[in-house]
Amino acid sequence: MKTIVRRLLILSFLAFLMSGWGGGTRDVEARASKSKNPYMIKVNEQQNVVTVYKKTKKKYKPYKAFVCSSGFATPTGTFTLSSKYRWHEMMGSVYGQYCSRITGHILFHSVWYYRASPNTQSYVQYNRLGTKASHGCIRLTVAASKWIYDNCPAGTKVTIYRSPNAGPLGKPKARKMSGYMGWDPTDPNPANPYFVKVKSFKISKKKVTLTLGKGKKKAKAKIRAYQYRPKKAMIKEVRFVSSNSKIATVNQEGEIKAKKAGKCKIFAYTKDGSGKKRVCVVKVKKYKPRPKKKPAETPTPPTETPQPTETPQATDTPTPPTETPTPDMGAGQ
């Protein structure tokens, strides 16, 4: 009897896994778009590290690393992200935040909650991050699972592998909670008692001058935010906005493009609700080629017209007088 019950339980468990770990409400029906996948993800399930690679012009380069918890049922291989869920019911009637489906019942998601509420997280399970603790999914902090949820669209390549080497960026240290608060300390929710806001930050450029019509490089610039204080601030990100997009535009990577001559401002606003901002003044001018200078004419010294040389006249050679011979009047007549 016990054997039959055990088999039934195993079959029920497998059926549950195949169903995707609960119904849940699908918030985002993922759509594959290979042209819009700026990232690639690698999961080292042996070391419990997630490494994100960012696409550059020629190849992917290591960009971020997250500590995670895999499980003994975590598959290895190469997959692509598909469906996403803001909250999703997991096995055992618990819930995860910011879920991204890797394959079948395997998802990226936060450490689980007793209810679909951000203040009901299991702190015991949170403190197991960095070790094998899941039933096969890849558990992450809320900040990490939210980053993947927000930045890695459907079609993003995910490779799960085993290696004793943590990865190119190493294994981040997992923060431990000392007692029950019910909150993930990385959750950017302003109601989070762990939440620390930005008090100050800097931007790389305060003034930018762009020139239209003098090559592409002269009509572009890039700014970045850095040196966030305090160091424990939880959301170290800014949102860039142009005061006049007809003069210059800016994307969320801080890339500024000139549009027409004039002046405008680029604002960098913190995303954590602290209200901190920085300003970069942009001046756009038209390229005016300088007139080419004609080479100065070197004055030519006047050339003297040579005077004709006089041909010396032939001098008369005096002809010696010829003597008329006198007839010889000798004897002999």
Buried (B, 14 or more C-beta within 10 A) or exposed (E): EEEEEEEEEEEEEEEBBEEBBBEBEBBBEBEEEEEEBBBBBBBBBBBBBBBBBEEEEEEBEBBBBBBBBBBEEBEEEEBBBBBBBBBBBBBEEBBBBBBBBBBBBBBBBBBBBEEBEBBBBBBEBBBBBBEBBBBBBBBBBBBBBBBBBEEBBBBBBBBBEEEEEBBEBEBBEBBEBEEEBBBBBBBBBEEBEBBBBBEEBEBBBEEBEBBBEBEEEBBBBEBEBEEBEEEEBBBBBBEBBBBBEEBBBBEEEBEBBBBEBBEBBBBBBBEBEBEBBBEBBBBBBEEEEEEEEEEEEEEEEEEEEEEEEEEEEEEEEEEEEEEEEEEEEEEEE
